[in-house]
């Protein structure tokens, strides 16, 4: 049986690297799909088909309206955890983290566009040394993993196969038989005139013999009926997993003064 796993990444280049790593770890290429630049409805339907709840699917679809890439894969049950670890090693994002990252990038690009000076006509003046401003910006992200629990649908059940076999059957039957035998007996007896008149006549004497032979016929009988019945039900299970969180701590740096020397 297989488990459906998903991973959300910043762009398609990272997603393709993740797909290559999954293939190297034994996941079949034909069960890995990369969703990038597709409609929100296609993303939602793909996740719902993979077994995820509609609300969860819409979260991912909403987060990917401005970018990002999503990997949807099917991994054997005993390899699903390893596949998830592979995705995490490439910094898989939650939908909220992707939204925050894309909004921040959009704001930075908008800020750069505003700070770009507009061209205007001016008189030529002696060249002046431009004032140099070197902005320095460094940032760190607060990242938190969320446990995404989906439902992987597996097929099973029972199958009825009807086969026909043959076997030899022996039955004992009693047969009646008759045999007509001819017996000749020598005789020396003188016939009377009356017997002589009757004796010299043509006639036929018959005796019928009967014999039996077995006759086989077949009659089919139903001795058992086998049927399949399906019942549906629901049950609740508790799923646990380990999630990580990356925090950013702000600390003040103590200033140190260096002595100057004049000559």
C-alpha positions in Angstrom: 0.0 0.0 0.0 1.1 3.6 -0.6 0.8 6.9 1.3 0.3 10.3 -0.4 2.9 12.9 0.5 3.1 16.6 -0.5 5.8 19.3 -0.3 5.5 23.0 -0.9 8.6 24.9 -2.2 9.6 28.4 -3.2 9.9 27.7 -6.9 10.0 25.0 -9.6 13.8 24.7 -9.7 13.8 23.6 -6.0 10.8 21.3 -6.6 12.6 19.6 -9.5 15.7 19.0 -7.4 13.5 17.4 -4.7 11.9 15.2 -7.4 15.3 14.0 -8.5 16.3 13.3 -4.9 13.1 11.3 -4.4 13.8 9.2 -7.5 17.3 8.5 -6.3 15.8 7.3 -3.0 13.6 4.7 -4.8 10.4 6.6 -5.5 9.0 5.8 -9.0 9.2 8.8 -11.4 5.6 8.2 -12.7 4.1 8.7 -9.2 5.7 12.2 -8.7 3.8 15.3 -10.0 5.1 18.9 -9.8 2.3 21.5 -9.8 3.6 25.0 -10.8 1.8 27.8 -12.6 -1.5 26.0 -12.7 -4.9 27.2 -11.6 -6.1 27.0 -8.0 -8.9 24.6 -8.9 -6.4 22.2 -10.5 -4.3 22.3 -7.3 -7.3 21.7 -5.1 -8.7 18.8 -7.2 -5.2 17.1 -7.3 -4.9 17.3 -3.5 -8.5 16.1 -2.9 -7.9 13.2 -5.3 -4.7 12.3 -3.3 -6.8 12.0 -0.1 -6.5 15.5 1.5 -9.4 17.4 3.0 -11.0 20.1 0.9 -10.1 22.9 3.4 -6.5 21.8 3.4 -6.4 21.7 -0.4 -7.8 25.2 -0.6 -5.0 26.5 1.7 -2.4 25.3 -0.6 -4.2 26.5 -3.7 -4.6 30.0 -2.2 -0.9 30.2 -1.1 0.2 29.3 -4.7 -1.7 32.1 -6.4 1.4 34.2 -6.6 4.1 31.5 -7.0 5.6 28.4 -5.5 5.7 24.8 -6.6 4.0 21.8 -5.1 5.1 18.2 -5.2 2.5 15.4 -4.9 3.9 11.9 -4.7 2.9 8.4 -3.8 5.4 6.5 -1.6 5.2 3.0 -0.1 4.1 3.0 3.5 7.5 2.0 4.8 9.3 4.7 2.8 6.9 7.6 3.4 8.8 9.0 6.4 12.1 8.9 4.5 10.5 10.7 1.6 9.2 13.4 3.9 12.7 13.8 5.4 14.0 14.3 1.9 11.5 17.1 1.3 12.4 18.8 4.6 16.0 18.8 3.7 15.1 21.1 0.8 13.3 23.5 3.2 9.7 22.5 2.5 7.3 25.4 3.4 3.9 25.6 4.9 1.2 27.6 2.9 1.5 30.5 5.4 5.3 30.5 5.1 5.2 30.6 1.3 2.6 33.5 1.4 4.8 35.5 3.8 7.9 34.8 1.6 6.2 35.9 -1.6 4.7 39.0 0.0 8.1 40.0 1.4 9.7 39.6 -2.0 7.0 41.6 -3.7 7.4 44.4 -1.2 11.1 44.5 -1.7 10.7 44.7 -5.5 8.1 47.4 -5.1 10.5 49.4 -2.8 13.3 49.1 -5.3 11.1 50.3 -8.1 10.1 53.4 -6.1 13.6 54.3 -5.1 14.8 54.3 -8.8 15.1 58.0 -9.8 13.0 59.3 -12.7 14.8 60.9 -15.7 14.4 64.7 -16.1 15.9 67.4 -18.2 18.5 69.5 -16.3 21.3 71.9 -17.3 24.8 70.5 -17.6 26.8 71.2 -14.4 30.3 70.3 -13.4 30.4 66.8 -12.3 30.1 66.3 -8.6 31.1 63.3 -6.7 27.9 61.5 -6.0 27.0 60.6 -2.4 27.4 56.9 -1.9 24.8 55.1 0.1 25.3 51.4 0.7 22.2 49.9 2.4 22.9 46.8 4.3 20.0 44.5 5.0 20.1 41.0 6.5 17.1 39.0 7.5 16.2 35.8 9.1 13.0 33.8 8.8 10.9 32.3 11.5 9.8 29.0 10.2 7.4 26.6 11.8 6.4 23.2 10.4 2.8 22.1 10.6 1.7 18.5 10.7 -0.3 17.9 7.5 -2.5 14.8 7.9 -4.1 13.5 4.8 -6.0 10.3 3.9 -4.4 7.8 1.5 -7.0 5.6 -0.1 -5.9 2.0 -0.6 -7.7 -0.7 -2.3 -8.3 -4.2 -0.9 -11.2 -6.6 -0.4 -12.1 -10.0 -1.5 -12.6 -11.5 -4.9 -14.7 -14.5 -5.9 -13.3 -16.6 -8.6 -15.4 -19.4 -10.0 -13.4 -22.4 -11.3 -14.5 -25.8 -12.6 -12.7 -28.9 -11.6 -13.2 -32.6 -12.4 -12.9 -35.7 -10.3 -13.5 -39.4 -10.9 -16.6 -40.8 -9.1 -17.3 -44.5 -8.7 -20.6 -46.0 -7.9 -21.6 -49.7 -7.5 -24.7 -50.9 -9.4 -26.2 -54.4 -9.6 -26.8 -55.7 -13.1 -29.2 -58.5 -13.9 -28.3 -60.9 -16.8 -29.9 -63.9 -18.4 -28.4 -66.4 -20.7 -30.2 -69.0 -22.9 -28.3 -72.2 -23.3 -28.9 -75.0 -25.7 -28.8 -78.5 -24.2 -28.9 -81.5 -26.4 -29.9 -84.9 -24.8 -29.7 -88.2 -26.6 -32.9 -90.1 -26.6 -34.0 -93.5 -27.9 -37.8 -93.6 -27.7 -40.3 -94.8 -30.2 -43.1 -92.3 -31.0 -46.7 -93.3 -31.1 -48.6 -92.7 -34.3 -50.3 -89.7 -32.8 -47.0 -88.2 -31.6 -45.5 -88.9 -35.0 -48.2 -86.8 -36.7 -47.5 -83.9 -34.4 -43.8 -84.2 -34.5 -43.3 -83.7 -38.2 -44.5 -80.0 -38.2 -42.5 -76.9 -38.8 -42.4 -74.5 -35.9 -40.1 -72.0 -34.1 -39.3 -72.1 -30.4 -37.9 -69.0 -28.9 -36.6 -68.1 -25.4 -35.7 -64.4 -24.7 -32.7 -63.6 -22.6 -32.4 -60.3 -20.8 -29.1 -58.5 -19.9 -28.6 -55.1 -18.2 -25.8 -52.5 -18.7 -25.1 -49.4 -16.8 -26.4 -46.1 -18.1 -24.8 -42.9 -16.7 -26.6 -39.5 -16.5 -25.7 -36.3 -14.6 -27.8 -34.0 -12.6 -26.4 -30.7 -11.2 -27.4 -29.6 -7.7 -26.6 -26.4 -5.8 -24.9 -27.3 -2.5 -23.6 -23.9 -1.4 -23.9 -20.2 -2.3 -21.1 -17.7 -1.6 -21.8 -13.9 -1.8 -19.9 -10.7 -1.1 -21.3 -8.1 1.2 -19.7 -4.7 1.9 -20.3 -2.5 5.0 -19.0 1.0 5.4 -18.0 2.7 8.6 -15.8 5.5 10.0 -13.2 5.4 12.8 -11.0 8.0 14.3 -7.2 7.5 14.7 -4.6 9.6 16.3 -1.7 10.5 14.1 1.5 11.9 15.6 4.7 13.3 14.1 7.6 15.5 14.8 7.5 19.1 13.6 10.3 21.7 13.7 10.3 25.4 14.4 13.0 27.9 13.6 13.0 30.9 15.9 14.9 34.2 15.6 16.3 35.7 18.8 17.3 39.3 18.9 20.3 40.2 21.0 22.2 43.5 21.5 25.9 43.5 20.6 28.1 45.3 23.2 30.1 48.1 21.6 33.8 48.1 21.9 36.0 51.2 21.4 39.4 51.0 19.8 42.1 53.5 20.9 43.5 55.9 18.3 47.1 56.9 17.9 48.5 60.1 16.4 52.0 60.7 15.0 
